[in-house]
Amino acid sequence: MSAETPTVNEGRRRVRVPRLPRPGSPLRPVREGLTTTAYVVEHNKKRLIVLLVLFGVLLAAIGAQGIFGNALGLVGSAPALAVQLLFAMSYIAFYFGFMMWFLSRPRKYTVTPEDPQIGLSFENYRGQPDLLEHARSTVRILQGIKEFELRGGDMPKGMLLSGLPGTGKTFLASCIAAEAELPFVYIDASSLRGMFWGMDSMMVIKLFRDARGLARKYAKKGQRGACIMFMDELDSIGQARSGMGGVPGMGGFGMFGGGSGGLNSLLNQMDSLTNDVEDRWRFKLLRWFGLIRGPVRNKPVVFVIGATNRPQVLDPALVRPGRLDRTLEVYPPDAEGRRDIIEYYLNK
């Protein structure tokens, strides 16, 4: 029995087990490359067969001489054809792209860790020490996502700040973002309503895609990365679907916006399945060809902080466990809290 193939006893049989190359062995990259190549060929076998069948049909119908003659003619006219196609595609992309960009611009502000613009900390938040403790625990979780998950924790998707107007919901979210030292996106939720049907969904999807891109850009080594998204006036897009009454209508100028498309997209982006699905187009294409396999690793976290003074009108699916299931009541400060606020700013 050679040293390359150890044996394992299974009852009365002796099964020969091939020895895998060691991690430092020069044969390991070769074997991994061959394995990937075999998988890609097997994965695209039907597509290759279809291409071969089509080529055989063309060969039988036109003949080899005709195919090669047409191919040479196509190569000769390729430059002119490429210029025409490029002009047409540029015109269409510019026309529709500019129109969609102009009509789907939500009021959004982005702050990155390398360009801190907020200049706040938990030291500036006064009058409600119990809310401050909840905010500190949220920052600790966001800063240590990997350790939190290794200990068995399930990353929260967001939290809801509920309270009367002027009680400091936006101020508290700004302090959380500044203390966490993570990318921070402020969005006016009322601007996530498009003129045409479907544009509100496009805006929400693009908003989350940009947030994940910021999280990947500023992620620490070995971490998933995270981005904080603050949605002010969340009830303008998160109102319960049974009470919205907005049905898309067909007008003289096309399909007009309405309904709950933006809310449905928001719920979809905050669903737990999005952690296991690839969202980048180039990686989707590589997975389609079988060049990338296995689960999606280290997908960033988009932590949504919603603020509203009408929590009773929000859709139940938005505040269910797994989405905005953590609610902080931001109430007006009591007498002791007001005294703390006055003393702090007088000392400044």
QUINOR-V146043 format. One record per pair of residues at least 12 apart in sequence whose ideal C-beta (glycine too) atoms are under 8 Angstrom apart, sorted by the first residue. I is the first residue (numbers start at 1). J is the second residue. D is the distance in whole Angstrom. If there is no record, write none. Layout:
# QUINOR-V146043
i = <I I>
j = <J J>
d = <D D>
This chain:
# QUINOR-V146043
i = <4 4 5 5 5 6 36 39 39 40 40 40 42 43 43 44 44 100 100 103 103 103 103 104 104 104 104 104 105 106 106 106 106 106 106 107 107 107 108 108 108 108 108 108 109 109 110 110 110 110 110 111 111 111 111 111 112 112 112 112 113 113 113 113 114 116 118 118 118 118 119 120 120 120 120 121 121 121 122 122 122 122 124 125 125 125 125 126 126 126 126 126 127 127 127 127 127 127 128 128 128 128 128 131 131 131 134 135 135 135 135 136 138 138 138 138 139 139 139 141 141 141 142 142 142 142 142 142 143 143 143 145 145 145 145 146 146 146 155 156 156 156 157 157 157 157 157 157 157 158 158 158 158 158 158 158 158 159 159 159 159 159 159 159 159 160 160 160 160 160 160 160 160 160 160 160 160 161 161 161 161 161 161 161 161 162 162 162 162 162 162 162 162 163 163 163 163 164 164 164 165 167 167 167 168 169 169 169 170 170 170 172 172 173 173 173 173 174 176 176 177 177 180 180 182 182 182 182 182 183 183 183 183 183 183 183 184 184 184 185 185 185 185 185 185 185 185 186 186 187 187 187 187 187 188 188 189 189 189 189 189 189 189 189 189 190 190 190 192 192 192 192 192 193 193 193 193 194 194 195 195 196 196 196 196 197 197 197 197 197 197 197 198 198 198 199 200 200 200 200 200 201 201 201 201 203 204 204 204 204 205 205 207 208 208 208 209 211 211 211 211 212 212 212 212 212 214 215 215 215 215 216 219 219 223 224 224 224 224 225 225 225 226 226 226 226 227 227 227 227 228 228 229 229 229 229 230 230 230 231 231 231 231 232 233 233 234 234 234 234 235 235 235 235 235 235 237 237 237 238 238 238 238 238 238 238 239 239 239 239 240 240 240 240 241 241 241 243 244 244 246 246 246 247 248 263 263 266 267 267 267 267 269 270 270 270 270 271 272 274 275 275 276 276 276 277 278 279 304 306 306 311>
j = <18 19 17 18 19 19 291 290 293 289 290 291 290 289 290 289 290 199 202 194 195 196 199 194 199 202 203 206 191 187 188 191 192 203 207 187 188 191 185 186 187 188 191 207 185 186 183 184 185 186 214 177 183 184 185 186 183 184 214 218 181 182 183 218 218 178 174 177 178 184 178 171 174 175 178 175 178 179 135 136 175 179 175 168 171 172 175 333 337 340 341 344 168 333 337 338 340 341 168 330 331 333 337 172 328 330 328 172 175 176 179 179 156 159 176 303 176 179 180 153 155 156 180 182 226 228 301 303 180 181 182 223 224 226 301 222 223 224 301 303 325 326 270 302 303 304 322 323 324 270 303 304 305 306 323 324 326 303 304 305 306 324 326 327 328 234 305 306 307 308 311 314 319 324 326 327 328 173 305 306 307 308 327 328 330 307 308 309 311 327 328 329 330 309 329 330 331 309 331 332 309 330 331 332 330 232 307 330 230 232 307 328 330 228 230 305 307 230 228 305 228 230 226 228 215 218 226 227 228 211 214 215 217 218 227 228 227 228 230 207 210 211 214 227 228 229 230 230 232 207 229 230 231 232 232 233 231 232 233 234 235 236 237 238 306 233 236 237 204 207 236 237 262 236 237 257 262 257 262 256 257 254 255 256 257 248 255 256 257 258 259 261 255 257 261 257 237 257 261 262 265 261 262 264 265 262 262 265 266 269 265 269 229 229 269 302 279 227 229 300 302 227 279 299 300 302 227 227 300 301 302 300 298 300 298 298 299 300 301 298 300 301 300 301 302 303 300 301 302 303 303 305 302 303 304 305 305 306 307 304 305 306 307 307 307 308 306 307 308 314 308 309 310 311 313 314 262 263 266 263 266 306 308 314 315 318 263 313 314 315 313 314 315 316 260 263 315 313 259 260 258 259 260 259 261 315 318 318 315 317 318 323 302 304 322 323 324 322 322 299 296 299 295 296 299 296 296 299 324 318 324 327>
d = <8 6 7 6 6 6 7 6 7 7 5 6 8 7 3 6 6 7 7 7 5 7 6 6 5 6 5 8 8 6 7 4 5 5 7 7 4 4 6 7 5 8 8 7 7 4 7 7 5 8 7 7 7 4 8 8 5 8 7 7 5 7 7 5 8 7 5 6 4 7 7 8 5 5 5 6 6 6 7 7 6 6 6 8 7 6 5 8 7 5 5 5 8 3 3 6 6 5 8 7 7 6 6 7 6 6 6 6 7 5 8 8 8 7 6 8 6 5 5 8 7 7 5 6 5 7 8 6 6 8 8 6 5 6 6 7 5 7 5 7 7 6 5 8 7 6 6 5 7 7 6 3 6 7 6 5 8 8 8 6 8 6 4 7 6 7 8 5 8 7 7 8 6 4 7 5 7 7 6 7 5 8 8 5 5 8 6 7 4 6 7 6 7 6 6 3 6 6 8 7 5 5 6 6 6 8 4 5 7 6 6 8 6 8 5 5 7 8 7 7 5 7 8 6 8 7 5 6 6 7 4 6 8 6 4 7 8 5 7 7 7 6 7 6 7 5 7 5 7 6 7 7 5 7 6 7 5 6 5 5 8 5 5 7 8 5 4 7 6 8 8 5 5 7 7 6 7 5 8 7 6 6 6 6 6 4 4 6 5 7 7 7 8 8 6 6 8 6 5 3 7 4 6 7 4 7 5 4 5 6 6 7 7 8 4 6 7 4 5 8 5 7 7 7 5 6 5 4 3 7 7 6 8 7 8 5 7 6 6 7 4 7 6 4 7 6 7 7 5 7 5 6 6 7 5 7 5 8 7 6 7 5 7 5 7 7 4 6 5 7 5 8 5 8 5 6 5 6 7 6 7 7 8 5 6 5 8 5 7 7 6 7 5 7 5 7 6 7 7 6 4 5 7 6 8 6 7 7 8 6 7 7 7 6 8 5 8 8 6 8 8 6 6 6 8 7 5 8 7 8 6 7>
